[in-house]
Amino acid sequence: MINFDNAATSFPKPTAVRKAAAEAISVYGGNSGRGGHELAMRTSEALYSARETAAAFFGAEPENTVFTLNCTHALNMAIQGVMAEGGHLIISSMEHNSSARPAAALAMKKQITLSVAEVFPDSGQTAESFRRLIRTDTKAIVCTLASNVTGQLLPYREIAELCRENGICFIADGSQVCGIFDIKLSDGINILCTSGHKGLFGITGTGLLITDGRYRIKPIIQGGTGSDSLSLFQPDLLPDSLESGTPNIIGAITVGAGIRFIRSYGMDRLRAHEEKLCSLFIKELRSIDGITVYRNSEASYAPIVSFSAAGMTSEEAAAILAEKGFCLRAGYHCAALAHATLGTKGGTVRFAPSLFNSEAETASLVCYVKILKNLLNS
């Protein structure tokens, strides 16, 4: 199988990540922060090293770097935690359900008021869409840095500046850009949420919530933190307040290894490779009758491409390609708002290459896309 579904989970993983996972299972078997014996201390040191690596990568402090189960977990903690006392929240029309659903749930319970800013191909128009929705009671803006459906990059620095000017918390979903673009808290992001298993090359069950500490995040999960154990109340100190229970130590170690791999290989070099494959794919697809590519010349994109084939559903197209050995995501990509914005009633097929894909693999995929209709009727 050739994996072109790296926007869901990157695979294969770098050798360094696989080795880190094996070492973690063999060596770091203690419970971090829960014991003073050698095994626990050794494991605590390994976890802290991964935390330091992630913090430095995003321009944050280690204590403000929280390991989570995934980006959905991080976004739920950020949105529910910041909006715990109510207020007005703005999200974009390209949000993944991991942002849209907790926001909608809070609004349905009348705990908050919610507005959706329409996203346009033109960055200035998109930023203005957010600006028009800001009110005196606006507490936070949640914005994906790049659409998981089309890869469209949103004008997050302009949105961050709007937040700074109005004293609003900026919560960013970095799942599709972290590890590919150089994202830092200094871009104006107050809380960055991202997966560990996509662009950062960690194993599944990993994510990050990274904060500048300016806005309090009320915990939505409470329990053992390895600190202040005689108190019945959750500690306020980060990262403990948001890391109840035993963390995914093995996963966190692989995220650290993935970040170190990105640094050694070169982020610009990595992104250039993925963008080259996307450019090759788009060029060939646009010459095929009946294929629609969901990209606009006015917008900028991360290395993701969505397309549809006339006369068949996205699931049918992806299933045919899967029979030929290609893994692509079909359907609505857990992003109802984005597909409503795009007007894609039947969903799309998503092509998301990684560093470990080749031009030859991409060209082979194109050959099968060219004969999709013939394969459907065969």
C-alpha positions in Angstrom: 0.0 0.0 0.0 1.1 3.5 -0.8 0.0 6.0 1.8 -1.3 9.3 0.6 -3.4 9.9 3.7 -0.8 11.6 5.8 -3.1 14.4 6.7 -4.8 11.9 9.0 -1.7 10.2 10.3 1.8 10.2 8.8 3.1 6.8 7.8 5.7 5.4 7.6 7.5 7.0 10.6 11.2 7.9 10.4 13.6 5.3 11.6 14.5 7.5 14.6 10.9 7.6 15.8 10.6 3.8 15.5 13.8 3.4 17.5 12.6 5.9 20.1 9.4 3.9 20.6 11.2 0.6 21.0 13.6 2.2 23.5 10.8 3.7 25.4 9.1 0.4 25.8 12.3 -1.3 26.8 13.8 1.4 29.1 11.3 3.9 30.2 8.8 1.7 32.0 8.2 3.9 35.1 5.4 6.3 35.8 6.6 9.9 35.4 6.2 12.0 38.5 4.8 9.1 40.5 7.8 7.8 42.5 11.3 8.5 43.6 12.9 5.3 42.5 15.3 4.9 39.6 12.8 3.7 37.1 10.3 6.5 37.7 13.1 9.1 37.8 14.6 7.9 34.5 11.2 8.0 32.8 10.5 11.5 34.2 13.7 12.7 32.7 12.8 11.2 29.3 9.4 12.8 29.4 10.8 16.2 30.4 13.3 16.0 27.6 10.5 15.5 25.1 8.6 18.4 26.7 11.7 20.6 26.3 12.1 19.6 22.7 8.5 20.4 21.8 8.6 23.7 23.8 11.7 24.9 22.0 10.3 23.9 18.6 7.3 26.2 19.1 8.9 29.0 21.1 7.3 28.1 24.4 8.3 27.3 27.9 8.4 23.7 29.0 6.0 24.2 31.8 3.4 25.6 29.4 3.7 22.6 27.0 1.0 20.0 27.7 0.9 16.5 26.2 -2.5 15.4 25.1 -4.1 12.4 23.5 -4.5 14.2 20.1 -5.4 17.6 18.7 -9.1 17.0 19.4 -8.3 16.6 23.1 -6.2 19.7 23.1 -8.8 21.8 21.3 -11.6 20.6 23.7 -9.4 21.6 26.7 -8.6 25.0 25.2 -12.1 25.9 24.0 -14.0 24.6 27.1 -11.3 25.8 29.4 -11.1 29.4 28.1 -14.9 29.7 27.6 -15.8 28.1 31.0 -17.2 31.4 32.3 -19.2 32.2 29.1 -18.7 35.0 26.5 -18.7 35.2 22.7 -16.6 32.8 20.6 -15.7 33.1 16.9 -14.7 30.2 14.8 -13.9 29.9 11.0 -16.1 28.3 8.4 -13.2 25.9 7.6 -13.0 24.4 11.1 -12.6 20.7 11.8 -15.3 19.2 13.9 -12.7 19.0 16.8 -13.2 22.8 17.1 -16.7 23.2 15.7 -18.4 20.5 17.8 -17.3 21.7 21.3 -18.1 25.3 20.2 -21.5 24.3 19.0 -22.2 22.2 22.1 -21.4 25.2 24.4 -23.6 27.4 22.3 -26.5 24.9 22.3 -26.3 24.8 26.1 -26.4 28.6 26.1 -23.1 28.8 27.9 -21.6 30.9 25.2 -22.7 32.8 22.0 -21.1 31.6 18.8 -20.3 33.2 15.4 -18.8 31.7 12.3 -16.4 33.8 10.2 -16.6 33.0 6.5 -13.3 32.1 4.8 -12.5 33.3 1.3 -9.7 32.6 -1.1 -8.5 36.2 -0.4 -6.7 36.5 2.9 -7.7 40.2 3.4 -11.3 39.3 2.9 -11.1 36.5 5.4 -9.4 38.7 8.0 -12.1 41.3 7.5 -14.7 38.6 8.0 -13.3 37.9 11.5 -13.0 41.6 12.3 -16.6 42.3 11.6 -17.8 39.7 14.1 -15.7 40.9 17.0 -17.9 42.3 19.9 -17.1 43.7 23.3 -17.8 40.4 24.9 -15.7 38.3 22.4 -13.5 36.2 24.5 -11.7 34.0 22.0 -11.2 33.2 18.3 -10.6 29.6 17.2 -9.0 29.2 13.8 -7.4 26.3 11.9 -4.1 27.4 10.4 -4.8 25.3 7.4 -7.9 23.5 6.2 -7.7 19.7 6.6 -9.9 19.4 3.5 -8.1 21.6 0.9 -5.0 22.7 2.7 -5.9 26.4 2.4 -3.8 28.5 4.7 -5.7 31.0 6.7 -4.3 34.4 7.5 -3.5 33.5 11.1 -1.0 36.3 11.7 -3.6 38.9 10.7 -6.2 37.2 12.9 -3.6 37.1 15.7 -3.1 40.8 15.4 -6.9 41.4 15.6 -6.9 39.3 18.8 -4.0 41.3 20.3 -5.7 44.6 19.5 -8.9 43.6 21.1 -7.6 41.6 24.1 -9.0 38.3 22.7 -7.5 34.8 23.2 -6.3 33.3 19.9 -6.6 29.5 19.9 -5.0 27.9 16.8 -5.4 24.4 15.4 -2.1 23.6 13.9 -2.7 19.9 12.9 -2.0 20.4 9.2 0.9 22.8 9.4 3.0 21.9 12.5 6.2 20.2 11.4 5.7 21.5 7.9 5.6 25.3 8.5 7.6 27.1 11.2 4.8 27.9 13.7 5.7 29.8 16.8 3.8 31.3 19.7 5.5 34.6 18.7 3.2 34.6 15.6 0.6 35.9 18.0 -0.9 32.6 19.0 -2.0 32.3 22.7 -2.9 28.6 22.7 -1.6 26.3 20.0 -3.2 22.9 19.6 -1.8 20.2 17.4 -1.5 16.5 16.8 1.7 14.6 17.5 1.1 11.9 15.0 0.8 13.9 11.7 3.5 16.3 10.7 5.5 15.8 13.9 5.9 12.0 13.1 5.0 10.7 16.6 2.8 7.7 17.1 -1.0 7.8 17.4 -2.5 8.9 20.7 -0.3 12.0 20.9 -1.0 15.7 20.8 0.1 19.0 22.2 -1.5 22.0 23.9 1.0 24.9 24.1 0.1 28.1 25.7 1.8 31.5 26.4 0.2 31.4 29.9 -1.7 34.6 29.3 -5.2 33.1 29.5 -6.3 30.6 32.1 -7.5 27.3 30.9 -9.9 25.8 33.4 -9.4 22.0 33.5 -12.1 19.8 32.0 -10.5 16.6 33.5 -9.4 16.4 37.1 -7.4 13.7 38.9 -4.0 12.5 39.9 -1.1 14.7 38.7 1.8 13.5 40.8 1.8 16.8 42.6 -0.1 18.3 45.6 -1.5 14.9 46.3 -3.0 15.8 49.7 -5.4 18.4 48.2 -8.8 17.4 46.9 -8.5 20.3 44.4 -6.8 20.3 41.0 -3.5 22.2 41.1 -3.4 25.5 39.1 0.2 24.9 38.1 0.9 24.0 34.4 1.4 21.5 33.0 0.0 19.5 35.9 -3.4 21.2 35.9 -4.1 19.9 32.3 -2.3 16.5 32.6 -4.3 14.4 35.0 -3.6 10.7 35.0 -0.7 8.8 33.5 0.5 10.5 30.3 1.3 8.6 27.1 5.0 8.5 27.9 6.0 6.4 25.0 4.0 8.6 22.6 5.5 11.8 24.0 9.0 10.4 23.6 8.2 9.6 19.9 7.0 13.2 19.4 10.3 14.5 20.7 12.1 12.1 18.4 10.0 13.2 15.5 10.7 16.9 16.1 14.4 16.2 16.3 14.2 14.4 13.0 12.5 17.4 11.4 15.2 19.7 12.7 18.0 17.5 11.4 16.4 16.9 8.0 15.3 20.6 7.5 11.7 21.8 7.6 12.0 23.8 4.5 13.4 20.9 2.6 10.7 18.6 3.9 7.9 21.0 2.9 9.5 21.6 -0.5 9.3 17.9 -1.3 5.7 17.6 -0.3 4.8 20.7 -2.3 6.6 19.4 -5.3 4.4 16.2 -5.2 1.3 18.3 -4.8 2.2 20.5 -7.8 2.9 17.4 -10.0 -0.4 15.9 -8.9 -2.4 19.1 -9.5 -0.8 19.7 -12.9 -1.8 16.2 -14.1 -5.3 16.3 -12.6 -6.2 19.6 -14.2 -5.7 18.0 -17.7 -8.2 15.2 -16.9 -11.8 15.7 -18.0 -14.3 15.3 -15.2 -11.8 15.9 -12.4 -12.4 19.0 -10.1 -9.4 20.2 -8.1 -10.4 22.3 -5.0 -7.8 25.0 -5.2 -8.1 28.7 -5.9 -5.3 30.8 -7.4 -5.9 33.6 -4.9 -5.2 31.4 -1.9 -2.1 29.7 -0.4 -2.0 26.1 0.6 -0.3 23.5 2.7 0.6 20.3 0.9 -2.9 18.8 0.7 -5.0 18.4 -2.5 -8.8 17.6 -2.6 -10.5 16.5 -5.8 -13.6 14.9 -7.1 -14.5 12.8 -10.1 -17.7 13.5 -12.1 -20.1 10.6 -12.1 -19.0 8.9 -8.9 -19.0 9.6 -5.2 -15.7 10.3 -3.4 -16.0 7.0 -1.6 -16.3 5.1 -4.9 -13.3 6.9 -6.3 -11.2 6.2 -3.2 -12.3 2.6 -3.1 -11.2 2.0 -6.7 -7.8 3.6 -6.0 -7.5 1.6 -2.8 -7.9 -1.6 -4.8 -4.9 -0.5 -6.8 -2.8 0.0 -3.7 -3.3 3.8 -2.9 -4.5 5.1 0.5 -6.5 8.3 0.1 -9.2 9.8 2.4 -12.7 10.2 1.0 -15.9 11.8 2.3 -16.3 14.8 4.5 -13.1 14.6 6.5 -14.8 15.4 9.9 -15.2 18.9 8.6 -18.9 19.8 8.1 -18.4 23.5 8.0 -15.6 23.3 5.5 -17.6 21.2 3.0 -20.6 23.6 3.4 -18.2 26.4 2.6 -16.8 24.6 -0.5 -20.2 23.4 -1.6 -19.0 19.8 -2.0 -22.2 17.8 -1.5 -20.6 14.5 -2.2 -17.4 15.1 -0.3 -13.9 14.9 -1.8 -11.0 12.6 -2.2 -7.9 13.9 -0.4 -4.3 13.5 -1.5 -1.8 14.2 1.3 1.8 13.1 0.6 4.7 12.9 3.1 8.4 13.1 2.9 8.4 9.3 2.3 6.4 9.4 -0.9 8.1 9.8 -4.3 7.4 11.3 -7.7 7.1 7.9 -9.2 4.4 6.9 -6.7 2.5 10.2 -7.5 2.8 9.6 -11.2 1.5 6.1 -10.8 -1.5 7.4 -8.8 -2.3 9.9 -11.6 -2.4 7.1 -14.1 -5.2 5.4 -12.2 -7.1 8.6 -11.7 -7.1 9.1 -15.4 -8.9 5.8 -15.9 -11.2 6.0 -12.9 -14.4 6.0 -15.0 -13.2 2.9 -16.9 -12.4 1.1 -13.7 -15.8 2.1 -12.2 -17.6 0.5 -15.2 -15.4 -2.6 -15.4 
